[in-house]
Amino acid sequence: MKKHRWIAGLILLVAMVALVVWGRSRIHFDFAVFWAQVSQANWGYIALGIAGIYAAYIFRSARWARLIRHNKQVPPLSLVGTQVIGFTAVALIGRVADLVRPYLVARKTSLPLSSQIAVYIVERLFDAGSMALVFSFAMLSVPQADIDRVLLHTGALASLASHHPALAAFATRYSGLALTLFGALFLVLVRLAGESVASFIERSLGLVSKRAAHAVAHKIRAFHAGLDTMRTFSDFAVTASLSIGMWVLIAVCYFVGCRAFVASPELATASFSRTVLLMIASGGASIFQLPVLGWFTQIGIVAAAISAVLGASAEASTACAAILLLVTFLCVVPAGLIWARFDHVSFRKIAQESEQAEEEIEQAEETARV
């Protein structure tokens, strides 16, 4: 697994170098304008965005505490450190450190790691659903002309838009709501018959790949176990409210981050709904986050989205993308490093331990089924 990650990272690095070499003679970029955009930015807005992101970690702590309350009662703010350190690990090490948070929570609360991985999977689903809802409601206020312009830069949807523009526009506006509805139905199905769903998918997907079938079935079983944390409608309502509130707050951070660039008229007057598009682009770019290198790929993807959605110059778009990365992703690193020092946490060691522990859990479950 680690070997595959290194190979993927090396391929991505080579691709980036080739792209830079190709673009140097074809794309005009004025670094003086770039630095002028950064120096003239409203740093009060940027500080406000950073404060909002730190507040989001409080939401995450309260949500996790809510999800484990039937197994162990902990104060809502007692898990803030595990969230801050966990996201710092992801920022420094990459997505390989995703399991640091459940590992730290398990260690702090003395609960089984398998139960916290299940909570992590449930948390991810609520994040996806909340993002989809925020995106869908934001799209309702975006003018049709803007959607048509964005579709020209969206790959498969661009082809669909050229042949069926009405269908492409409908998909852009309402796909988030449709995915949220599908996710809710899937949640109910797994909650009621998780083992049956896992066994069915394992048998069906096993015809193509037994390894993939086992991996997917394992995730569904873990998800089913995680849903045991929500035993009443109140549990679901509180978790959903915390999730939606947190993602609205994060969307506001993207909004003020864009508005901070007062030297760029396109950014200084950006609407909330358009900045939500940037949040989605940023989220997609961070799915396969690599150590340090992933920062630059994320800046490039978000800068391209800013240019396409808001029409800002390459320099302003890149400056804004870099600041958005700082505000929404990297600002946690100083606090995480300090917190980890007080808690005697080594990031690389904790990432390796959490990954190894998950592999041991999967092997034990596979052995038990055999």
Beta strands, then each sheet from edge to edge (+ up, - down):
end
